[in-house]
Amino acid sequence: MKPLHGKIALVAGGTRGAGRGIAIELGAAGATVYVTGRTTRAQVSEYNRPETIEETAELVTKAGGQGIAVQVDHLIPEQVQALANRIEQEHGRLDILVNDIWGGENLVEWNTPVWEHSLDKGLRMLRLAIDTHLITSHFVLPLLIKNKNGLIVEMTDGTAEYNRDHYRLSMYYDLVKNSINRMAWALAQEVKPHECTAVSLTPGWLRSELMLEIFKVTEENWREGASEDPHFIISESPRYVGRAVAALAGDSEVSRWNGQSLSSGQLAQVYGFTDVDGSQPNCMPYLVEVIEAGKSADTTGYR
């Protein structure tokens, strides 16, 4: 029997990128996965990307789970409440919440001080990446804490330790990614009495659909992207962080991580999973010890 057989998961913001990779891996472990987002085959969001929630749900089912696509704008409380009601009616509980809502790439103005950055774009970014997580937690967590051992994974970019010492090149982006780490810590305090666990989790250099396009490669020939940036060899597929979530969800002692800020590479070393190519990239220390140290690209000891 698959380790997550019978488990009910919600991947909020599972249309593409890390969310899609996580949903697929939860499905591969046997879970039923609700996949939410704004883009469907009939309607494209402001993000204006081709990936859809239906595609993700189909990939979940193909992997061995049950994928259920539900169009939800997580900024609209009524839609999130309706989602929670549906999950309760159909399954009576929720075991895993992955909060991966983001959608702010087109809003960030990198290396632009706050007084020059578009105020409208900056505030929209905060709403998309922070308010959505709070609204989702408000409506969904009462369903998750009904039973012991529920897991909440707040997805971010950068561990709390890394982000503490590094400015993320935009005040708005910096606020978003630090806020999610703190949000997970605060959630951990609130769900601990219910014997549930909350963590924040970051992938490394993620080969999302957008990143593959930027480097003009596919997942099959991604290594060719190193010709543009040699450090691209430390990158990882979205399935890698998906396997990190699946490992956490299948850990009977997952409460040991409560409140912690984790990375895909760190968890791979603990749980022993690999990326789709069989490697174990560990990007967070590589960023500091190789890239920031000005060394030539070399993943020896990091992959």
Salt bridges, closest charged atoms under 4 A:
GLU25 OE2 - ARG239 NE 2.47
GLU25 OE2 - ARG243 NE 3.22
GLU46 OE1 - ARG38 NH1 3.31
GLU46 OE1 - ARG124 NH2 2.41
GLU51 OE1 - ARG16 NE 2.82
GLU51 OE2 - ARG49 NH2 2.69
GLU55 OE1 - ARG20 NH2 3.08
GLU58 OE2 - ARG41 NH1 2.87
GLU88 OE2 - LYS146 NZ 2.54
GLU90 OE2 - ARG86 NE 2.88
ASP95 OD2 - ARG93 NE 3.12
GLU109 OE1 - HIS117 ND1 3.92
GLU109 OE2 - LYS121 NZ 4.00
ASP131 OD2 - ARG127 NE 3.01
GLU154 OE1 - HIS133 ND1 2.52
ASP157 OD2 - ARG168 NH2 2.99
ASP165 OD2 - ARG164 NH2 3.13
GLU195 OE2 - LYS148 NZ 3.55
GLU213 OE1 - ARG49 NH1 2.88
GLU219 OE2 - ARG207 NH2 2.63
ASP251 OD2 - ARG256 NH2 2.70
ASP277 OD2 - ARG223 NH2 3.40
ASP277 OD2 - ARG303 NH2 3.47
GLU292 OE1 - HIS166 NE2 2.85
